[in-house]
């Protein structure tokens, strides 16, 4: 037997809390004191609000503004795969040997020293280069 997934969208009037039909939904947008708002409401209610505001709108001046531009996200440094593997080994070793190490973040220096001492043949160059 075949199955189907069905998505049902119910609209609720943000002013009254009552259900409304999709064709009656008015996405009413407004700004107050520099804050932008949007709400789903029945077209009739949205028109009532517009009518109430019409006098204020008629006497107000339009303020044009530039939309907010998102700041570019900081670029992450490229990771060194050899260093990542070594850090995973150190974390695993530490946890196996009763030393509590977080799954992310800086590994305490005493843990790194203990790892070096216990594993003298391991190449620590990736750790030393970035440290």
C-alpha positions as CSV (number, residue, x, y, z in Angstrom):
1,X,0.0,0.0,0.0
2,X,1.4,3.4,-1.0
3,X,1.5,6.2,1.5
4,X,1.3,9.9,0.9
5,X,2.3,12.9,2.9
6,X,-0.1,15.8,3.1
7,X,0.6,19.2,4.5
8,X,-2.3,21.1,5.9
9,X,-2.0,24.9,6.7
10,X,-4.4,26.4,9.1
11,X,-4.5,30.2,9.4
12,X,-5.3,31.9,12.6
13,X,-6.2,35.6,12.9
14,X,-3.4,37.2,15.0
15,X,-5.9,39.8,16.3
16,X,-8.8,37.6,17.3
17,X,-7.1,34.1,17.6
18,X,-9.9,32.7,15.5
19,X,-9.4,30.5,12.4
20,X,-9.6,32.2,9.0
21,X,-9.8,31.0,5.4
22,X,-6.8,31.4,3.3
23,X,-8.5,33.7,0.8
24,X,-9.4,36.1,3.7
25,X,-5.8,36.3,5.0
26,X,-4.2,39.8,4.8
27,X,-0.6,39.9,5.8
28,X,-0.8,43.3,7.4
29,X,2.5,45.1,7.7
30,X,3.2,48.2,9.8
31,X,5.9,50.0,11.7
32,X,5.8,51.8,15.0
33,X,8.8,53.7,16.6
34,X,11.2,52.1,14.1
35,X,10.1,48.6,14.7
36,X,8.6,46.6,11.7
37,X,5.7,44.3,12.3
38,X,3.7,41.8,10.3
39,X,0.5,39.9,11.2
40,X,-2.0,37.6,9.5
41,X,-5.4,39.0,10.0
42,X,-8.8,38.9,8.3
43,X,-9.1,41.3,5.4
44,X,-12.0,43.1,7.1
45,X,-10.0,43.7,10.2
46,X,-6.9,44.8,8.2
47,X,-9.2,47.3,6.4
48,X,-10.6,48.6,9.8
49,X,-7.0,49.2,11.0
50,X,-6.1,51.0,7.8
51,X,-9.2,53.2,8.2
52,X,-8.3,54.0,11.8
53,X,-4.8,54.9,10.7
54,X,-5.8,56.9,7.6
55,X,-6.0,60.2,9.4
56,X,-2.5,59.7,10.9
57,X,-1.2,58.6,7.5
58,X,-2.7,61.6,5.8
59,X,-0.9,64.0,8.1
60,X,2.4,62.1,8.4
61,X,5.4,62.4,6.1
62,X,6.8,59.3,4.4
63,X,10.2,58.3,5.7
64,X,12.3,56.5,3.1
65,X,15.0,54.3,4.4
66,X,17.4,51.8,3.1
67,X,16.8,48.2,4.0
68,X,19.1,46.8,6.6
69,X,22.0,45.0,5.0
70,X,23.4,42.0,6.7
71,X,27.0,42.2,7.8
72,X,29.1,39.6,6.0
73,X,29.9,36.7,8.1
74,X,33.4,36.3,9.4
75,X,35.4,33.9,7.3
76,X,36.7,30.9,9.1
77,X,40.3,30.0,8.8
78,X,40.8,26.9,6.7
79,X,41.3,23.8,8.8
80,X,44.4,21.7,8.7
81,X,43.1,18.1,8.3
82,X,46.3,16.7,9.9
83,X,45.9,18.9,12.9
84,X,42.2,17.9,13.2
85,X,43.1,14.2,13.2
86,X,45.8,14.7,15.8
87,X,43.4,16.6,18.1
88,X,40.8,13.8,17.8
89,X,43.5,11.3,18.8
90,X,44.5,13.4,21.7
91,X,40.9,13.8,22.9
92,X,40.2,10.1,22.5
93,X,43.4,9.2,24.4
94,X,42.6,11.7,27.2
95,X,39.1,10.4,27.7
96,X,40.4,6.8,27.7
97,X,43.0,7.7,30.3
98,X,40.6,9.4,32.7
99,X,41.3,13.0,31.7
100,X,38.1,15.0,31.0
101,X,38.4,16.9,27.7
102,X,35.5,18.7,26.0
103,X,34.5,17.5,22.6
104,X,35.3,20.9,21.2
105,X,37.5,23.9,22.0
106,X,41.0,24.1,23.3
107,X,42.7,21.1,24.8
108,X,44.4,21.9,28.1
109,X,48.2,22.1,27.8
110,X,48.8,19.6,30.6
111,X,46.7,17.0,28.6
112,X,48.8,17.6,25.5
113,X,52.1,17.2,27.5
114,X,50.8,14.0,29.0
115,X,49.9,12.7,25.5
116,X,53.4,13.6,24.2
117,X,54.9,11.7,27.2
118,X,52.8,8.7,26.7
119,X,53.2,8.6,22.9
120,X,56.8,9.6,22.1
121,X,56.7,8.3,18.5
122,X,53.7,10.4,17.4
123,X,54.4,13.3,15.1
124,X,53.2,16.5,16.9
125,X,54.2,18.8,14.0
126,X,50.6,19.7,13.1
127,X,49.9,20.8,16.7
128,X,53.2,22.6,17.1
129,X,52.9,24.6,13.9
130,X,49.6,26.1,14.8
131,X,50.4,26.7,18.4
